[in-house]
């Protein structure tokens, strides 16, 4: 007798992915990188939604009138010594709005929060998911990490 598991697993994965894509809108998927002060920051993706984050010890929903904006950020220490990077310095901006990350996530298979600041050895690189609340009626136009400004281009 043949197992039905692979087929049923594919159907479940397809349903999950279909549901996920219905809950989020890709705002930017072409990576943008810039560097300053010994750091290189790459903004790899920006999505609006899903509007719930369920982590190992936290469940987060946006407030009334807000949505969750999910970003994928890679940070690399280009200096010759150990340095500390604060993700709180990565502010998502639009006209009249500037928001610090609500959640700093390890960007692994499972939602797992991490420290809001981390030490990096020379040449070390880490990818994190930064999640922000943002007004539903606005679209972020840039991310500012200290002196590094990364545009969030609009749809073409």
TITOR-432523 format. One record per residue: x, y, z of N, C-alpha, C, O, CB in turn; residue in one letter. Coordinates in pm, whole numbers. Last residue first. Glycine has a CB too. Layout:
! residues N
  n.east  n.north    n.up  ca.east  ca.north   ca.up  c.east  c.north    c.up  o.east  o.north    o.up  cb.east  cb.north   cb.up  type
       X        Y       Z        X         Y       Z       X        Y       Z       X        Y       Z        X         Y       Z     a
...
This chain:
! residues 156
  n.east  n.north    n.up  ca.east  ca.north   ca.up  c.east  c.north    c.up  o.east  o.north    o.up  cb.east  cb.north   cb.up  type
     641     4983   -1007      670      5041   -1140     558     5018   -1234     564     5060   -1350      797      4985   -1199     x
     589     5080    -667      568      4989    -779     592     5059    -911     567     5179    -925      427      4931    -776     x
     862     5262    -505      723      5228    -528     709     5132    -645     807     5106    -716      640      5353    -553     x
    1151     5173    -310     1088      5223    -432     943     5176    -445     908     5067    -403     1167      5179    -554     x
    1277     5268     -44     1178      5163     -68    1102     5211    -191    1001     5281    -179     1082      5138      60     x
    1626     5343       2     1493      5373     -53    1406     5247     -59    1455     5136     -77     1505      5436    -194     x
    1814     5381     287     1780      5284     183    1640     5315     132    1544     5315     209     1789      5138     237     x
    2077     5542     431     1939      5562     389    1912     5471     269    1978     5482     166     1910      5712     354     x
    2291     5557     702     2256      5479     584    2107     5497     553    2022     5470     638     2291      5327     604     x
    2336     5675     942     2366      5754     823    2329     5682     693    2335     5742     586     2513      5787     820     x
    2085     5493    1095     2192      5591    1121    2212     5676     997    2120     5743     951     2324      5520    1160     x
    1904     5376     868     1981      5311     975    2101     5400    1003    2206     5385     941     2027      5163     934     x
    1597     5426     729     1717      5498     770    1779     5424     887    1717     5409     992     1684      5647     808     x
    1413     5341     453     1459      5294     584    1589     5367     612    1680     5369     529     1477      5137     588     x
    1132     5487     275     1274      5460     298    1296     5402     437    1211     5412     526     1358      5588     281     x
     862     5486     247      940      5531     131    1089     5508     149    1165     5509      52      914      5677     105     x
     572     5292     329      705      5343     364     783     5379     237     773     5311     135      783      5238     447     x
     249     5418     271      350      5323     225     486     5377     267     516     5494     243      341      5301      69     x
     -64     5447     446       65      5498     397     155     5383     357     140     5269     401      133      5584     505     x
    -291     5345     563     -309      5429     444    -180     5487     390    -183     5568     297     -404      5540     475     x
    -204     5213     791     -257      5135     679    -264     5216     550    -247     5161     441     -395      5082     714     x
     100     5315     945      -38      5347     909     -84     5271     784     -12     5264     685      -52      5498     885     x
     277     5045    1097      277      5158    1005     134     5188     967      53     5096     957      364      5128     879     x
     502     4863    1297      364      4906    1276     373     5029    1188     466     5109    1201      288      4935    1414     x
     752     4629    1175      710      4762    1217     557     4773    1215     491     4701    1140      773      4870    1128     x
    1013     4405    1204      869      4420    1183     825     4550    1250     856     4576    1366      789      4297    1240     x
    1288     4266    1053     1243      4377    1137    1097     4402    1102    1062     4419     985     1331      4506    1115     x
    1477     3986    1046     1349      4037    1001    1307     4144    1101    1292     4116    1220     1240      3922     989     x
    1822     3961     956     1715      3970    1055    1589     4020     987    1594     4087     884     1755      4063    1173     x
    2133     3820     899     2007      3862     839    1899     3855     945    1886     3755    1016     1970      3773     717     x
    2473     3917     941     2352      3852     992    2231     3908     919    2226     4025     883     2337      3873    1146     x
    2824     3883     919     2700      3928     857    2585     3849     918    2597     3729     943     2705      3910     703     x
    3162     3985     989     3044      3903    1019    2918     3968     964    2905     4091     962     3030      3883    1171     x
    3381     4150     955     3336      4070     841    3211     3988     865    3158     3926     772     3445      3981     800     x
    3457     4135    1299     3491      4191    1167    3449     4096    1055    3477     3977    1060     3643      4219    1159     x
    3156     4045    1484     3300      4036    1460    3330     4100    1326    3239     4117    1245     3349      3888    1465     x
    2901     4226    1640     2945      4163    1516    3097     4161    1514    3161     4263    1540     2889      4237    1391     x
    2645     4227    1883     2786      4246    1850    2821     4165    1727    2777     4051    1711     2876      4205    1969     x
    2320     4380    1861     2406      4262    1859    2548     4302    1827    2572     4398    1754     2354      4160    1756     x
    2004     4481    1984     2140      4519    1947    2227     4394    1957    2211     4313    2048     2196      4636    2040     x
    1778     4350    2046     1761      4468    1963    1895     4529    1923    1901     4618    1838     1676      4572    2035     x
    1789     3991    2030     1822      4118    2093    1809     4233    1994    1825     4215    1873     1966      4115    2151     x
    1507     3820    1878     1646      3830    1921    1668     3967    1983    1577     4050    1987     1743      3806    1801     x
    1239     3582    1826     1292      3717    1848    1437     3709    1895    1483     3607    1944     1207      3793    1951     x
    1131     3377    1586     1215      3374    1705    1279     3512    1723    1364     3552    1643     1323      3262    1696     x
     935     3177    1389      948      3312    1443    1022     3304    1576     979     3234    1668      810      3379    1460     x
    1119     2938    1199     1021      2965    1305    1042     3108    1353    1155     3155    1357     1034      2862    1424     x
    1322     2966    1012     1198      2898     975    1086     2926    1075     970     2936    1036     1221      2749     965     x
    1440     3304    1076     1461      3160    1056    1328     3098    1014    1233     3170     983     1516      3092    1187     x
    1474     3570    1158     1449      3537    1018    1487     3392     989    1555     3362     891     1528      3632     925     x
    1487     3662    1420     1605      3595    1364    1593     3560    1217    1693     3523    1155     1634      3471    1442     x
    1346     3989    1463     1329      3844    1452    1452     3784    1383    1513     3848    1297     1199      3810    1375     x
    1230     4243    1644     1353      4203    1575    1354     4051    1581    1363     3992    1689     1485      4267    1641     x
     943     4448    1640      998      4314    1660    1129     4303    1583    1137     4347    1469      897      4204    1616     x
     918     4716    1587      842      4661    1699     902     4527    1740     910     4496    1859      692      4645    1660     x
    1154     4959    1482     1099      4823    1475    1029     4782    1605    1076     4810    1715     1209      4724    1443     x
    1025     5299    1468     1129      5201    1503    1069     5061    1497     947     5046    1505     1189      5230    1645     x
     904     5523    1223      876      5417    1320     997     5327    1340    1061     5284    1245      755      5334    1276     x
     775     5814    1113      905      5750    1139     882     5650    1252     845     5687    1363     1017      5856    1177     x
     592     6029     895      599      5910     980     742     5863     994     821     5870     900      511      5797     922     x
     585     6235     707      526      6257     838     530     6139     933     475     6147    1043      387      6299     821     x
     623     6012     452      592      6152     479     520     6165     613     410     6114     631      504      6212     365     x
     810     5750     611      725      5800     502     695     5945     537     738     5995     642      591      5713     484     x
    1042     5504     734      990      5640     720     899     5655     599     910     5583     500     1104      5738     710     x
    1181     5308     986     1104      5306     862    1030     5439     851     963     5481     945     1003      5184     858     x
    1501     5295    1121     1369      5358    1128    1304     5353     990    1366     5389     890     1379      5505    1180     x
    1729     5148    1285     1669      5128    1152    1523     5171    1157    1434     5093    1192     1682      4979    1106     x
    1808     5161    1545     1850      5272    1459    1789     5263    1320    1795     5359    1244     2002      5276    1449     x
    1738     4921    1649     1649      5033    1680    1684     5156    1595    1600     5244    1575     1657      5068    1829     x
    1949     4759    1602     1841      4756    1503    1739     4867    1529    1663     4903    1439     1770      4620    1506     x
    2276     4842    1651     2143      4853    1711    2037     4858    1601    2036     4949    1519     2134      4978    1803     x
    2577     4666    1663     2477      4729    1577    2343     4728    1648    2301     4624    1699     2468      4657    1439     x
    2907     4690    1773     2769      4659    1808    2675     4738    1718    2691     4858    1699     2741      4690    1958     x
    3212     4532    1659     3124      4648    1674    2985     4601    1712    2949     4486    1687     3120      4731    1543     x
    3550     4435    1647     3413      4401    1688    3335     4530    1711    3384     4624    1773     3413      4313    1817     x
    3737     4569    1363     3719      4533    1504    3573     4498    1533    3484     4527    1454     3765      4648    1595     x
    3749     4661    1111     3852      4564    1150    3841     4524    1296    3927     4453    1348     3991      4620    1124     x
    3426     4682     944     3542      4736    1015    3638     4624    1053    3610     4506    1031     3498      4814    1141     x
    3195     4587     837     3307      4604     744    3433     4657     814    3536     4675     750     3267      4698     631     x
    2944     4386     928     3047      4469     989    3168     4472     894    3234     4370     875     3087      4416    1131     x
    2625     4384     780     2763      4331     778    2858     4433     839    2854     4551     805     2807      4294     634     x
    2288     4284     777     2386      4380     829    2523     4312     829    2536     4198     872     2347      4429     973     x
    1987     4266     605     2115      4201     629    2216     4308     667    2227     4410     600     2163      4120     503     x
    1641     4244     654     1759      4331     658    1883     4246     686    1884     4165     778     1742      4442     764     x
    1319     4248     552     1433      4157     567    1558     4241     549    1579     4302     444     1428      4037     463     x
    1016     4357     709     1134      4383     627    1238     4275     653    1245     4218     762     1192      4523     657     x
     673     4411     725      779      4312     748     895     4344     654     876     4358     534      727      4165     725     x
     439     4600     884      530      4601     770     648     4512     808     714     4535     909      577      4748     733     x
     110     4576     990      247      4534    1015     323     4537     883     277     4482     782      253      4393    1080     x
     -94     4871    1014      -65      4740     956      75     4703     999     152     4790    1041      -80      4741     799     x
    -341     5074    1187     -205      5037    1150    -202     4899    1084    -296     4821    1098     -113      5039    1273     x
    -597     5113    1275     -546      5205    1174    -405     5174    1127    -354     5241    1038     -550      5343    1226     x
    -527     4985    1592     -631      5030    1500    -572     5132    1403    -504     5226    1445     -751      5090    1577     x
    -206     4815    1600     -316      4890    1658    -417     4927    1551    -395     4903    1432     -265      5015    1728     x
    -111     4479    1504     -101      4625    1496    -221     4690    1565    -324     4626    1585      -92      4671    1350     x
     -13     4217    1730     -104      4266    1628     -90     4418    1623     -59     4480    1725     -254      4223    1658     x
     180     3951    1847      172      4094    1823      76     4122    1708      83     4059    1603      310      4153    1794     x
     285     3742    2097      187      3754    1989     165     3903    1971     135     3974    2067       50      3675    2020     x
     572     3573    2222      500      3697    2196     400     3678    2082     427     3608    1984      599      3811    2163     x
     751     3369    2241      698      3424    2367     615     3549    2347     589     3623    2442      811      3454    2462     x
     787     3287    1976      801      3191    2085     744     3241    2217     694     3161    2297      947      3156    2103     x
     530     3463    1788      664      3415    1815     667     3320    1933     562     3278    1983      756      3531    1841     x
     333     3581    1552      325      3485    1661     465     3427    1678     512     3352    1593      219      3372    1633     x
     198     3867    1428      325      3801    1450     307     3710    1571     271     3756    1679      442      3904    1472     x
     -26     3980    1187       -9      3913    1316     127     3848    1318     168     3781    1222     -122      3808    1342     x
     -82     4067     929     -102      4157    1042    -105     4086    1176    -177     4126    1268     -228      4232    1024     x
     171     3972     686       44      3955     758      38     4044     882     141     4089     933       25      3809     797     x
     195     4317     578      125      4199     627     213     4077     622     318     4079     558       -2      4176     548     x
     377     4425     322      271      4474     411     189     4352     450     123     4292     366      181      4586     341     x
     731     4382     293      593      4339     267     499     4405     367     537     4435     481      580      4184     273     x
    1043     4407     149      946      4479     232     808     4428     193     771     4431      76      959      4636     215     x
    1379     4285     134     1237      4273     100    1155     4354     199    1191     4369     315     1192      4124     101     x
    1642     4373     186     1616      4271      87    1471     4260      44    1444     4228     -72     1660      4141     138     x
    1865     4607     245     1721      4589     262    1677     4497     150    1675     4536      34     1643      4727     259     x
    2174     4588     390     2097      4553     271    1952     4533     310    1920     4453     398     2154      4425     203     x
    2442     4776     505     2306      4731     534    2236     4705     400    2239     4789     310     2227      4836     621     x
    2758     4777     633     2684      4767     508    2548     4708     545    2541     4603     609     2760      4678     400     x
    2969     4986     834     2856      4894     821    2805     4893     678    2807     4996     610     2742      4932     919     x
    3157     5187     855     3199      5050     879    3089     4946     871    3113     4828     900     3262      5042    1010     x
    3018     5426     789     3072      5407     924    3106     5261     955    3087     5216    1068     2973      5458    1026     x
    2810     5280     541     2864      5399     606    2916     5358     743    2863     5266     805     2756      5512     619     x
    2643     5153     245     2732      5142     359    2775     5277     412    2776     5377     340     2853      5062     322     x
    2364     4977      99     2447      5096     115    2533     5076     239    2502     4994     326     2360      5227     127     x
    2145     4802    -121     2253      4803     -21    2324     4937     -20    2343     5001    -124     2354      4690     -50     x
    1844     4644    -193     1914      4772    -200    2018     4772     -88    1985     4744      28     1814      4895    -187     x
    1674     4382    -374     1761      4430    -265    1831     4563    -297    1870     4589    -411     1865      4326    -234     x
    1345     4383    -466     1479      4398    -523    1571     4457    -416    1548     4569    -371     1476      4488    -651     x
    1098     4394    -354     1167      4265    -348    1306     4269    -412    1376     4168    -412     1084      4160    -416     x
     839     4568    -193      972      4577    -253    1040     4441    -243    1039     4380    -136     1058      4687    -183     x
     587     4493    -120      608      4634    -154     741     4655    -224     757     4747    -304      601      4721     -28     x
     366     4234    -137      507      4268    -154     517     4413    -199     462     4452    -302      577      4172    -257     x
     127     4177     103      151      4241     -26     298     4278     -33     349     4345      56       61      4367     -44     x
     -52     3911     264       58      4004     254      71     4056     112      33     3991      15      189      3939     300     x
    -251     3726     260     -246      3813     376    -133     3916     368    -120     4000     457     -229      3731     501     x
    -214     3568      45     -336      3648      46    -335     3749     159    -408     3848     155     -459      3558      58     x
      13     3430     113       26      3534      11     -98     3622       7     -89     3739     -30       50      3471    -126     x
     -98     3256     303        2      3355     343       9     3467     241      12     3585     277      139      3289     360     x
    -265     3096     152     -322      3179     257    -227     3289     299    -269     3401     326     -358      3095     377     x
     -70     2972      -7     -177      3050     -68    -240     3143      32    -267     3259       0     -282      2959    -129     x
      77     2836     188      140      2942     109      36     3030      42      53     3152      35      233      2882       3     x
    -122     2659     281      -59      2754     373       3     2869     295     -16     2986     330       49      2685     460     x
    -180     2515      49     -286      2592     115    -226     2697     207    -273     2811     211     -381      2500     194     x
      72     2398       4       13      2488     -95     -96     2575     -36    -104     2694     -66      -43      2409    -211     x
      91     2238     232      189      2344     211     134     2446     112     148     2566     132      325      2286     161     x
    -127     2065     181     -126      2150     299     -28     2265     285     -60     2378     322      -92      2068     422     x
     -39     1943     -58     -164      2019     -56    -167     2113      63    -206     2229      49     -285      1924     -51     x
     194     1816      32      203      1920     -71      78     2006     -73      86     2127     -89      227      1858    -209     x
      82     1634     211      174      1737     261     185     1850     161     186     1967     199      314      1677     291     x
     -56     1471      38     -132      1552     133     -45     1662     193     -94     1771     222     -189      1464     245     x
     163     1357    -101       62      1437    -170     -16     1526     -76     -40     1644    -105      -34      1348    -244     x
     308     1223     108      370      1329      27     268     1418     -43     284     1540     -47      461      1267     -75     x
      95     1045     226      156      1157     297     221     1262     206     193     1381     223      259      1105     391     x
     -10      818     141      -66       941      82       3     1064     139     -29     1176     100     -217       949     109     x
     175      525      63      141       630     158      89      753      83     138      787     -25      262       668     245     x
      53      222     -80      132       344     -92      83      451       5     -37      465      27      126       397    -234     x
      84     -117       0        0         0       0      89      125       0     189      131      72      -96        -1     122     x
